[in-house]
Amino acid sequence: MRTDRENFNRFSGQTVDDPFEGIDPNKEFHFESGVFVPNDPPGVYPVFNMAHYEGILLSVHFFTDEWKRMEGSAVMVAPGIAFAATHVIEPHIPHVMDIARRMLCIGYTSSGPRFWRVRQFEKVNGTDLMILSLQYASALPAENRFKQAAVTTRLPGIGEQVMIAGLRASNEHASADDQMNFAVKDGTNSYGADVRIGVGEVTEHYLGGRGTILQRIVIEVACSTPGGLSGGPAFDKNGRVFGILSTSFNHEDGRGPSYVSGLVPGLVLPIRPGFFTFPQEPERIRLIESEACSIDRRDVIRWSIIDNGMTRLEYDDYT
């Protein structure tokens, strides 16, 4: 893999069929948690270094043999586990399942791009949360170090400044058609992408949902977020992820609003692990119970399964 160190908006790399081939299953890997504090004033900004989030922020790609498309963002919260937006992923699932198209996530780091194949989807009912179980598909990095987001069950308080980050397709570095499809040429593909952030204060909590689709925890933020960032992480004042971007409105004053789906319903859902393919891998895990996910205030959450398969959540304290 190669990175242009004069301009961290340009990366090149390729997928690897099995990066763990010949690797000792007891080999030690290092997973570090990253926090990203919203220090900018309210507004929308470009992030010129795409490697700034060190692989935590992922772009989501769908492709066939003829075209490839970047559509939405995701955030890595545990080794090979990422949250994305259901409304972005779900329309593609039938085509992915019948192999009419394929799916890939890419994280951008200072050592080059990291590719992840999607092994399984888990929809969190009543939310815009889609959990992706990912399999690593790049050469192993130096010292086997990976980074993931620090998560919190805490809801940011009304008036608290938060930050939403995401990746979107761009014509700036590669040519695309009107639907932002990038052509496959000589078996290779180039994507154009930009990182954007929106910063603003929390204006409302909708603990019982908002509308017919978002029936669980929704947080309203007074900031605009450009189209294409859906699924990107929302960071609280301490730099921890509390949700993902679901919908937004581009008002001329840059104040949105944007609506963030809270992560908590997805933290208690049994999911298939990602990243490793070794025999000792458990069949199902809950992130709320797993030390592989760095979760602040995990002890304030209680849950139970009710008749329709939904999870009933109870908090000791929201904020």
Residue pairs with C-beta under 8 A, 6 or more apart in sequence:
1 11
1 12
1 13
1 14
1 111
1 112
1 113
1 138
1 139
2 11
2 12
2 13
2 112
3 10
3 11
3 12
3 51
3 110
3 111
3 112
4 10
4 11
8 48
8 49
8 50
8 51
8 52
8 108
8 110
9 48
9 49
9 50
9 173
9 194
10 173
11 50
11 108
11 112
11 113
12 112
12 113
13 112
13 113
13 114
13 115
13 138
14 115
15 104
15 115
15 117
15 137
15 138
16 115
16 137
16 138
16 139
17 137
19 136
19 137
19 138
19 139
19 140
20 136
20 140
20 276
20 277
20 278
23 140
25 278
25 279
25 280
27 144
28 144
29 79
29 144
29 145
29 146
30 143
30 144
30 145
30 146
31 78
31 79
31 145
31 146
31 147
31 148
31 292
32 145
32 146
32 147
32 148
33 147
33 148
33 149
33 150
33 294
34 53
34 54
34 56
34 147
34 148
34 149
34 150
34 239
35 150
35 235
35 238
35 239
35 240
36 53
36 56
36 163
36 165
36 235
36 239
37 163
37 235
37 237
37 238
37 239
38 161
38 162
38 163
38 199
38 235
38 237
38 239
40 163
40 197
40 199
41 199
42 161
42 199
42 200
42 201
42 222
42 223
42 254
42 255
43 198
43 199
43 200
43 223
43 254
44 196
44 197
44 198
44 199
44 223
44 224
44 225
44 226
44 254
45 196
45 197
45 198
45 199
46 194
46 195
46 196
47 165
47 195
47 196
47 197
49 195
50 108
50 167
50 193
50 194
50 195
51 108
51 109
51 110
52 195
53 107
53 108
53 165
53 195
54 107
54 109
54 110
54 147
55 76
55 107
55 108
55 109
55 114
55 146
55 147
56 75
56 76
56 107
56 147
56 148
56 149
56 233
57 73
57 74
57 75
57 107
57 108
57 165
57 166
57 167
57 195
57 232
57 233
58 73
58 74
58 75
58 76
58 82
58 84
58 105
58 106
58 107
58 116
58 167
59 70
59 72
59 73
59 74
59 105
59 106
59 108
59 167
59 191
59 193
60 70
60 71
60 72
60 73
60 74
60 84
60 88
60 89
60 103
60 104
60 105
60 231
61 68
61 69
61 70
61 71
61 103
61 104
61 105
61 106
61 191
62 68
62 69
62 71
62 92
62 95
62 96
62 101
62 102
62 103
63 69
63 101
63 102
63 103
63 104
63 184
63 189
64 100
64 101
64 102
65 184
66 183
66 184
67 181
67 182
67 183
67 184
68 181
68 182
68 184
68 189
68 191
69 169
69 179
69 180
69 181
69 182
70 167
70 168
70 169
70 180
70 182
70 191
70 193
71 88
71 92
71 169
71 180
71 228
72 84
72 85
72 88
72 89
72 166
72 228
72 229
72 230
72 231
73 84
73 85
73 165
73 166
73 167
73 168
73 229
73 230
73 231
73 232
73 233
73 245
74 82
74 83
74 84
74 105
74 132
74 231
74 232
74 244
75 82
75 83
75 84
75 149
75 231
75 232
75 233
75 241
75 244
76 82
76 107
76 134
76 147
76 148
76 149
77 83
77 148
77 149
77 151
77 241
77 263
77 287
77 293
78 148
78 274
78 287
78 290
78 292
78 293
79 146
79 148
79 274
79 275
79 276
79 292
80 116
80 133
80 134
80 135
80 136
80 273
80 274
80 275
80 276
81 131
81 132
81 133
81 134
81 271
81 273
81 274
81 275
81 287
81 292
81 293
82 105
82 116
82 131
82 132
82 134
82 274
83 129
83 130
83 131
83 132
83 231
83 233
83 244
83 263
83 266
84 130
84 131
84 132
84 231
84 244
85 128
85 129
85 130
85 230
85 231
85 244
85 245
85 246
85 261
86 123
86 124
86 127
86 128
86 129
86 130
87 128
87 213
87 230
87 246
88 130
88 230
88 231
89 121
89 130
89 132
89 231
90 123
90 130
92 101
92 103
93 121
95 101
96 102
96 103
96 118
103 117
103 118
104 115
104 116
104 117
104 118
104 137
105 115
105 116
105 118
105 132
105 134
106 113
106 114
106 115
106 116
107 113
107 114
107 116
108 114
109 141
109 147
111 141
111 142
112 138
113 138
114 136
114 138
114 141
115 136
115 137
115 138
116 134
116 135
116 136
116 137
117 134
117 135
117 137
118 132
118 133
118 134
118 135
119 133
119 134
119 135
119 272
119 274
120 132
120 133
120 271
120 272
121 130
121 131
121 132
121 133
122 130
122 131
122 132
122 133
122 266
122 269
122 271
122 272
123 129
123 130
123 131
124 130
124 131
124 216
124 265
124 266
124 269
125 309
125 310
126 209
126 214
126 215
126 216
126 265
126 310
127 214
127 215
127 216
127 217
127 261
127 262
127 265
127 266
128 213
128 214
128 244
128 246
128 247
128 261
129 244
129 261
129 263
129 265
129 266
130 231
131 266
131 269
131 271
132 274
133 271
133 272
133 273
133 274
134 274
134 275
135 274
135 275
135 277
136 275
148 293
148 294
149 233
149 240
149 241
149 294
150 239
150 240
150 241
150 294
150 296
151 240
151 241
151 242
151 263
151 267
151 287
151 293
151 294
151 295
151 296
152 236
152 238
152 240
152 241
152 242
152 295
152 296
152 297
153 242
153 263
153 264
153 267
153 295
153 296
153 297
153 298
153 300
153 301
153 315
154 236
154 240
154 242
154 296
154 297
154 318
154 319
155 205
155 217
155 219
155 242
155 262
155 318
155 319
156 162
156 202
156 219
156 236
156 237
156 242
156 319
157 202
157 319
158 201
158 202
158 203
158 204
158 205
159 201
159 202
160 201
160 202
160 236
160 237
161 199
161 200
161 201
161 237
162 199
162 200
162 201
162 202
162 219
162 221
162 234
162 235
162 236
162 237
162 242
162 260
163 197
163 198
163 199
163 234
163 235
164 197
164 198
164 199
164 221
164 223
164 225
164 229
164 232
164 233
164 234
164 235
164 245
164 258
164 260
165 195
165 196
165 197
165 229
165 232
165 233
165 235
166 195
166 196
166 197
166 225
166 228
166 229
166 230
166 231
166 232
166 233
166 245
167 193
167 194
167 195
167 196
167 228
167 229
167 232
168 193
168 194
168 196
168 226
168 227
168 228
168 229
169 176
169 180
169 182
169 191
169 192
169 193
169 228
170 192
170 193
170 194
171 180
171 192
172 192
172 194
173 190
173 191
173 192
173 193
174 182
174 190
174 191
174 192
175 182
175 183
175 192
176 182
176 183
176 192
177 183
182 189
182 190
182 191
182 192
183 189
196 225
196 226
196 229
198 221
198 223
198 224
198 225
198 226
198 229
198 248
198 256
198 258
199 223
200 221
200 222
200 223
200 255
200 256
200 258
201 221
201 222
202 219
202 220
202 221
202 222
203 220
203 221
203 222
203 257
204 219
204 220
205 217
205 218
205 219
205 220
205 318
206 214
206 217
206 218
206 219
206 220
207 217
207 318
208 215
209 215
209 216
209 217
209 218
210 218
210 220
210 259
214 246
214 259
214 261
216 261
216 262
216 265
216 313
217 243
217 261
217 262
217 264
217 265
218 246
218 259
218 260
218 261
218 262
219 234
219 242
219 243
219 259
219 260
219 262
220 257
220 258
220 259
220 260
221 234
221 256
221 257
221 258
221 259
221 260
222 255
222 256
222 257
223 254
223 255
223 256
223 257
223 258
224 248
224 249
224 250
224 251
224 254
224 255
224 256
224 258
225 232
225 245
225 248
225 250
225 256
225 258
226 250
227 248
227 250
229 245
229 248
230 244
230 245
230 246
230 247
231 244
231 245
232 244
232 245
233 241
233 243
233 244
233 245
234 241
234 242
234 243
234 244
234 245
234 260
235 241
235 242
236 242
238 296
240 296
241 263
242 260
242 262
242 263
243 260
243 261
243 262
243 263
244 260
244 261
244 263
245 258
245 259
245 260
246 259
246 260
246 261
247 258
247 259
248 256
248 257
248 258
248 259
249 256
249 257
249 258
250 256
264 301
264 313
265 311
265 313
266 287
267 286
267 287
267 288
267 293
267 295
267 298
267 301
268 286
268 287
268 288
268 301
268 303
268 311
268 313
269 286
269 311
270 284
270 285
270 286
271 284
271 285
271 286
271 287
272 283
272 284
272 285
273 281
273 282
273 284
273 285
285 292
287 293
287 295
288 295
288 298
288 301
288 303
297 317
299 316
300 315
300 316
300 317
301 313
301 314
301 315
302 313
302 314
302 315
302 316
303 311
303 312
303 313
303 314
304 311
304 312
305 311
305 312
306 312
